[in-house]
Amino acid sequence: MLKNIIDKTKKTTPLVHAITNYVTVNDCANIILAAGGSPIMADDINEVEDITTICNTLAINMGTLNKDTIEAMIVAGKHANKLGHPVILDPVAVGASNWRNIGFAKLLDQVKFSVIRGNVSEIKAVYYGSGNTSGVDVSEQDIITQKNLNQTIKLAKELSKKTGAVIAISGEFDIVTDENKAYVIKNGHEVMTKITGSGCMLTTVIATYCGANYDDVLGATVASVCSMGISGELAYDKMIKTDSGYSSFRMYLIDYMSKLEGEAVERGAKYEIQ
């Protein structure tokens, strides 16, 4: 499954419209290219419909939210829905402020999302309508452990049923699920949490893979999480071998994503199905 998704992505080079935050926009553009797609980073309301029309998929990231980008996201999202394009949402720091919650509620009310990806605190805030987010980081009481894994999967499946979206939760264990089938993915390295934007990059990889695999959004999301995790493992190994640091790790992460082939992901993916 994973090999076919990645091979199809590299063969078709989907055009990805990303309305993302300005802290990580360059990394997101580069990881889209590395994953086999082609990025367009357009967020002005006057052109988002036109850009969405020529693209295959849309990624929406709420990281540096403002009133103008909310409206642009809604316009782009509704148009992508009309065209039948996958729409991927990264609800960054939802639950952290009332204004951000209102913006998220508008998005969820007016746009149909194919995938919602966040850390467990963000996903809980989406589920409950409020939460314990610590800025963009997961709250300590929300961290996924073996003890609360089944409960977290249950919540994610219920949220998938409620929204119609595949739910992807990033953490020590990554969870990707629709309302029926959950994948618990154990690829990756903790150093990925030490650079800004690893989650944002993952969201755009998901958009890239989904843009080439409309018919298997769940599988494309699993392939994305595994690919990023494996790239992180390889990047960490190289960081240690070269006695380098976090900035180099970011570069190596993108390097390995660009070199990763479908067969390597199929071999290296570590997941269980529940």
URVENTA-V60489 format. One line per field, one symbol per residue. ss: DSSP state (H for helix, E for strand, C for the rest). phi: phi as a letter, one per 20 degrees, with the letter a starting at -180 (. if undefined). psi: psi as a letter, one per 20 degrees, with the letter a starting at -180 (. if undefined). Layout:
# URVENTA-V60489
ss=???
phi=???
psi=???
This chain:
# URVENTA-V60489
ss=CHHHHHHHHHHHCCEEEEECCCCCHHHHHHHHHHHCCEEECCCCCCCHHHHHHHCCEEEEECCCCCHHHHHHHHHHHHHHHHHCCEEEEECCCCCCCHHHHHHHHHHHHHCCCCEEEEEHHHHHHHHHCCCCCECCECCHHHCCCCCCHHHHHHHHHHHHHHHCCEEEEECCCEEEECCCCEEEECCCCHHHHHCCCHHHHHHHHHHHHHHHCCCCHHHHHHHHHHHHHHHHHHHHHHHHHCCCCHHHHHHHHHHHHHHCCHHHHHHHCCEEEC
phi=.fgffffffffelfededdceffdffffffffffeodcecddceffcffffffeedacddcegdfbfffgffffffffffgfemefcdddegmgnfbffffffffffffdceeebdcafffffffffenaadfdmeeffgfegfcffdgffffgffffffffemdfdcdeagdeccbdfdcdddddeobfffeedfoffffggffgfffffdcgebfffffgffffffffffffffgfgffeldcfffggffgfgfffefdgfffgfefcbcdc
psi=ggggggghghhimqppoonrqihjhghgghhgghijapqompjphiihggghgiriqppppjgmqrhghghhggggghhgghikqqpppnmpkpihqgghhggghgghhipoqhppprrhgghhhggiiralqmciqqqhiipprhhjghhgggghghhghghjqpppppagpqppqaihpppopkrrqhhhiiqpjhggggghgghghhhilhimhgghgghggggggghhghhgghgghjlabhghggghghghhhipqghhghhipoqqp.
